[in-house]
Amino acid sequence: MNNDLQNIIDYLTPVATDPFPRYIFKKEILRETPSCSDIDAIHSSKWYKYLADEQWEDGSWGRFHSQDSKAPIKQKFVTTEAALRRACELGLTKNDPIIKKCIKLMERYVSGEETWTDNIEKHKDNGKGHMFCRPYMSAAAINIFNPENPLIKPLRDNALESVKKAFQNDFFDEQVWEQDVREYRVPSIAGTGMYGIMLFQNTNCMEDKLQKQYLDYIWNEGSGIYYVSSMPPSDKRFFEDKRFFEWLSTLELLSGFSLFPEFMKNDALPHLLNETNRLINEDIVIPASYNTRYAESWRDKNNRKNDVILRILRLLENATRGIENDRTRKSQR
C-alpha cells in the first residue's frame, strides 16, 4: 500500500506546479511549511481572488446558508457556506486573512451578538421564536478551520451529550434523539448529518467506542448524509460512475475523525488506490460537471486529471498516515 501511495506522490511531484496544487501538495502531502513565496503565489491565484473580491466588509459572503435569489449583484459564491467550502477545498487555514475575518463574524453568530441575514426557514429547529440551529451551523463551520476555538466547545459538548444518550444501548436510537430535538435540547442538524459530522471531527471529544458506533452508523446508513449524498459511504463507486465524486465527498467529510482510517483500510482505501492508478495510466475522461479545481487553467486535460489525482491523494494520505500511526501506537503498548 505504501508503494502504491508513493507512486502517486512521485507522479504528482513534477506536475504540481501551479500555485494551489503546489501549496496543497507541500502542506498536506509532503508536510512542509509553505514558504512566503508559496503564500504570495496562492494570494495571486485567480481562485483566491474570486474569494477575496466577493467577501463582504463584515467578513461574510452575504447570506450564510440560503441563497438570496433576489440579490441585485450576482456572486460566484451564493452563500458564506459555499465560499467556506471552496476555501476548505483550497487548503486555506484559520490564519489566512479572509478566513480569519470570517471566523470573527461567525464567533458573533455563535455568541448571539449578531445573526444571519438569511430568511427564517420553516424547519423544526427554528421553533420557539428563535433560530435554534443557526449557532450550531456557525460553530460547525468554525470547527473545520479552528476546532480549538473555545466559543464552540459548549455547543459541541451539548450536542455530544445527546449523541451519547442516543447511542447508550450501543445503537443509534432515533426515538431518543428525536425526543431531545422536540424538547429543544439539541437541534436536529447537530446529530449524524453533515453539521454534526463537521462539529465533532478534528477533536478528541468522543471516546473510541462512541466514535466507532457513530461512524459505523453513518458509514452504513442507506439514506446517506443529509446535504451531502443520498447513499452511504460504504457504497463505493468506480470512476466511471456519475456519482463517484458524490461518494468521494462523503469520505472527505468523515476524514477528520481519528478512526476514519479503520473504516477505510479494508475496502475503500485499496479501491481508491486502484482507481487513482487507473486514472494515471488509462485515458479516463473527467466529467464536464466536475468543478473542484486547483490548477489555474483546465484547457490542458492533464491539469484536469492531475487536479482529481491530487484531490484523491489528500484523502489517501490522511487515511494511510492514520493507519501507520495506529500501528505505531499498538506496537508501543
C-alpha positions in Angstrom: 0.0 0.0 0.0 2.8 2.4 0.8 4.4 1.7 -2.6 1.1 2.5 -4.3 0.8 5.8 -2.4 4.5 6.7 -3.2 3.9 6.0 -6.9 1.1 8.6 -6.9 3.3 11.1 -5.0 6.1 10.5 -7.5 3.7 11.1 -10.3 2.4 14.4 -8.9 5.8 15.8 -7.7 6.9 17.2 -11.1 3.4 18.4 -12.2 2.0 20.1 -9.1 3.5 23.5 -10.2 0.5 25.9 -10.2 0.1 28.0 -7.0 -2.6 26.0 -5.3 -1.5 22.5 -6.4 2.0 23.3 -5.2 0.7 24.8 -1.9 -1.6 21.8 -1.1 1.0 19.2 -2.2 3.7 20.7 0.0 1.5 21.4 3.1 -0.7 18.2 3.1 1.3 15.6 1.3 5.0 16.5 2.0 4.1 18.0 5.4 6.3 21.0 4.7 5.5 24.5 5.8 4.6 26.6 2.8 7.1 29.4 2.1 6.4 33.1 1.9 6.6 32.8 -1.9 4.1 29.9 -1.8 1.6 32.1 0.2 2.2 35.1 -2.2 1.6 32.8 -5.1 -1.8 31.5 -3.9 -2.9 35.0 -3.0 -2.2 36.0 -6.6 -4.2 33.0 -7.9 -7.5 33.7 -9.6 -9.1 31.2 -7.2 -8.1 33.2 -4.2 -9.0 36.5 -5.8 -12.5 35.2 -6.5 -12.9 34.6 -2.8 -11.3 37.8 -1.6 -13.0 40.0 -4.2 -16.5 38.8 -3.2 -16.0 38.9 0.6 -18.2 41.5 2.2 -16.8 44.0 4.7 -18.4 42.2 7.6 -16.4 39.0 6.7 -19.3 37.1 5.1 -20.2 36.4 1.5 -23.8 37.5 2.2 -26.3 35.1 3.5 -24.9 32.1 5.4 -27.0 29.1 4.3 -29.8 30.1 1.9 -29.2 31.8 -1.4 -30.7 35.2 -2.0 -32.3 34.8 -5.4 -33.3 38.5 -5.5 -29.8 39.8 -4.8 -29.1 42.8 -7.1 -25.5 41.6 -7.7 -24.9 38.0 -8.6 -21.9 36.4 -7.0 -19.9 33.3 -7.8 -20.3 32.3 -4.1 -24.0 32.4 -3.4 -23.7 31.9 0.3 -21.0 32.2 3.0 -21.1 28.4 3.4 -20.3 28.0 -0.3 -17.3 30.3 0.0 -16.0 28.5 3.1 -16.4 25.1 1.3 -14.3 26.4 -1.5 -11.7 27.8 0.9 -11.5 24.4 2.6 -11.0 22.7 -0.8 -8.1 25.1 -1.4 -6.5 24.2 1.9 -6.8 27.7 3.4 -6.2 27.8 7.1 -7.6 29.8 10.1 -4.6 32.2 9.7 -5.4 33.3 6.2 -6.7 36.9 6.2 -10.1 36.1 4.6 -10.7 33.1 6.9 -9.7 35.0 10.0 -12.1 37.8 9.1 -15.0 35.4 8.5 -14.3 33.4 11.8 -14.6 36.7 13.7 -18.1 37.1 12.3 -19.1 33.5 12.9 -18.0 33.9 16.5 -20.5 36.7 16.8 -23.1 34.4 15.3 -22.3 31.7 17.9 -22.4 34.1 20.8 -25.6 35.8 19.6 -24.1 39.2 19.2 -25.1 39.1 15.5 -27.4 37.0 13.4 -27.6 35.7 9.9 -29.2 37.9 7.2 -31.0 34.7 5.9 -34.7 34.5 6.0 -36.1 32.2 8.7 -36.7 28.8 7.1 -39.8 26.7 8.1 -37.9 24.0 10.0 -38.4 22.2 13.3 -35.1 23.6 14.5 -36.5 27.2 14.2 -39.3 26.9 16.7 -40.0 28.8 20.0 -39.5 32.1 18.2 -35.8 31.7 17.7 -33.3 30.2 15.2 -32.1 27.3 17.4 -29.9 25.7 14.7 -28.0 28.7 13.5 -25.3 28.9 16.2 -24.6 25.2 15.8 -24.3 25.5 12.0 -22.0 28.5 12.5 -19.9 26.5 15.1 -19.6 23.6 12.7 -18.2 25.9 10.1 -15.7 27.4 12.6 -14.7 23.8 13.7 -13.5 22.9 10.2 -10.8 25.7 10.4 -10.3 26.1 14.2 -11.5 23.1 16.3 -9.8 24.5 19.4 -11.9 27.7 19.3 -13.3 28.0 22.9 -16.6 29.6 21.8 -17.8 26.5 20.0 -16.9 24.0 22.7 -20.2 24.4 24.8 -22.3 23.7 21.7 -20.2 20.7 20.7 -20.4 19.4 24.3 -24.2 19.9 24.4 -24.7 18.1 21.0 -22.4 15.3 22.1 -24.4 14.6 25.3 -27.5 14.0 23.1 -25.5 11.8 20.8 -24.2 9.8 23.8 -27.7 9.3 25.0 -28.9 8.1 21.6 -26.1 5.5 21.5 -26.4 4.4 25.1 -27.7 1.0 24.1 -24.9 0.5 21.5 -27.1 1.5 18.6 -28.5 4.8 17.4 -31.9 5.2 19.0 -33.7 7.6 16.8 -36.6 8.0 19.2 -34.2 9.1 22.0 -32.6 11.6 19.6 -35.9 12.9 18.4 -37.1 13.4 22.0 -34.2 15.7 22.7 -34.9 17.5 19.4 -38.6 18.0 20.3 -37.7 19.4 23.7 -35.1 21.8 22.2 -32.1 20.2 24.0 -30.3 19.9 20.7 -31.1 20.9 17.0 -31.8 18.1 14.7 -28.9 19.1 12.4 -26.3 18.6 15.1 -26.5 14.7 15.1 -25.4 12.3 12.4 -25.9 14.7 9.4 -23.4 17.0 7.8 -23.3 19.6 10.6 -22.9 17.2 13.4 -20.0 15.5 11.5 -18.4 18.9 10.9 -18.8 19.8 14.6 -17.3 16.6 16.1 -14.3 16.0 13.9 -10.7 17.1 14.4 -11.1 16.9 18.2 -10.8 14.3 20.9 -14.4 14.8 22.1 -15.5 11.2 21.5 -14.2 8.2 23.2 -13.2 5.4 20.7 -16.3 3.2 21.5 -18.7 6.0 20.8 -16.8 7.3 17.8 -16.8 3.7 16.3 -20.6 3.4 16.9 -21.2 6.9 15.4 -19.1 6.3 12.3 -20.5 2.8 11.8 -24.0 4.2 11.8 -23.1 6.9 9.3 -20.9 4.6 7.2 -23.8 2.2 6.6 -26.8 4.5 6.7 -28.7 3.8 3.5 -30.1 7.3 3.0 -26.6 8.8 3.1 -25.5 12.1 4.7 -28.1 14.9 4.6 -26.9 17.8 2.5 -24.1 15.7 1.0 -25.3 12.5 -0.5 -28.2 10.0 -0.8 -26.0 6.9 -0.5 -23.9 5.5 2.4 -20.1 6.0 2.5 -19.8 2.2 2.4 -21.3 2.1 -1.2 -18.0 2.6 -3.1 -18.1 3.8 -6.7 -15.9 3.4 -9.7 -14.6 6.5 -11.5 -17.0 6.0 -14.5 -20.0 6.1 -12.1 -21.6 9.6 -12.3 -21.9 9.6 -8.5 -18.2 8.9 -7.9 -17.5 12.4 -6.7 -20.6 12.4 -4.5 -19.2 9.3 -2.9 -15.8 10.9 -2.6 -17.3 14.0 -0.9 -18.8 11.7 1.8 -15.3 10.3 2.6 -13.8 13.7 2.7 -16.4 14.9 5.2 -15.6 12.0 7.5 -11.8 12.1 7.2 -11.3 14.3 10.2 -12.2 11.5 12.7 -9.3 9.6 14.3 -11.0 6.2 13.5 -11.7 7.1 9.9 -8.7 5.0 8.6 -10.1 1.9 10.3 -13.3 2.3 8.2 -11.2 2.9 5.0 -8.4 0.3 5.2 -10.1 -2.9 4.1 -12.3 -1.7 1.2 -12.5 1.9 0.3 -8.8 2.6 0.6 -7.5 -0.1 -1.7 -10.4 0.7 -4.1 -9.3 4.4 -4.3 -5.7 3.4 -4.7 -6.7 1.3 -7.7 -8.9 3.9 -9.2 -6.1 6.5 -8.9 -3.6 4.3 -10.6 -6.2 3.7 -13.4 -6.5 7.5 -13.7 -2.8 7.9 -14.0 -2.3 5.0 -16.5 -5.5 5.0 -18.6 -7.3 7.5 -20.8 -10.2 8.3 -18.5 -12.4 11.3 -19.2 -13.1 13.8 -16.4 -16.8 14.5 -16.3 -17.7 18.0 -17.6 -19.7 18.6 -14.4 -16.6 18.2 -12.2 -15.7 21.6 -10.7 -13.2 21.1 -7.8 -10.3 22.9 -9.5 -6.9 23.7 -8.2 -4.9 24.5 -11.4 -5.2 27.9 -12.9 -6.4 26.6 -16.3 -8.2 23.4 -17.4 -7.6 23.9 -21.1 -5.0 21.2 -20.8 -6.8 17.9 -20.0 -3.8 16.8 -18.0 -4.4 19.6 -15.5 -7.9 18.3 -15.0 -6.6 14.8 -14.4 -3.9 16.0 -12.1 -6.4 18.0 -10.0 -8.5 14.9 -9.5 -5.5 12.8 -8.5 -4.3 15.5 -6.0 -7.8 15.6 -4.5 -7.9 11.8 -4.0 -4.3 11.8 -2.8 -5.2 14.2 0.0 -7.7 11.7 1.2 -5.4 8.7 0.7 -2.6 10.4 2.6 -4.8 11.2 5.5 -6.1 7.6 5.7 -2.8 5.8 5.3 -1.0 8.1 7.6 -3.6 7.4 10.2 -3.2 3.6 9.8 0.6 3.9 10.2 0.1 6.0 13.4 -2.3 3.4 14.7 0.1 0.6 14.1 2.8 2.6 15.8 0.6 3.1 18.9 -0.3 -0.6 19.1 3.4 -1.6 18.8 4.3 0.7 21.7 1.7 -0.8 24.1 
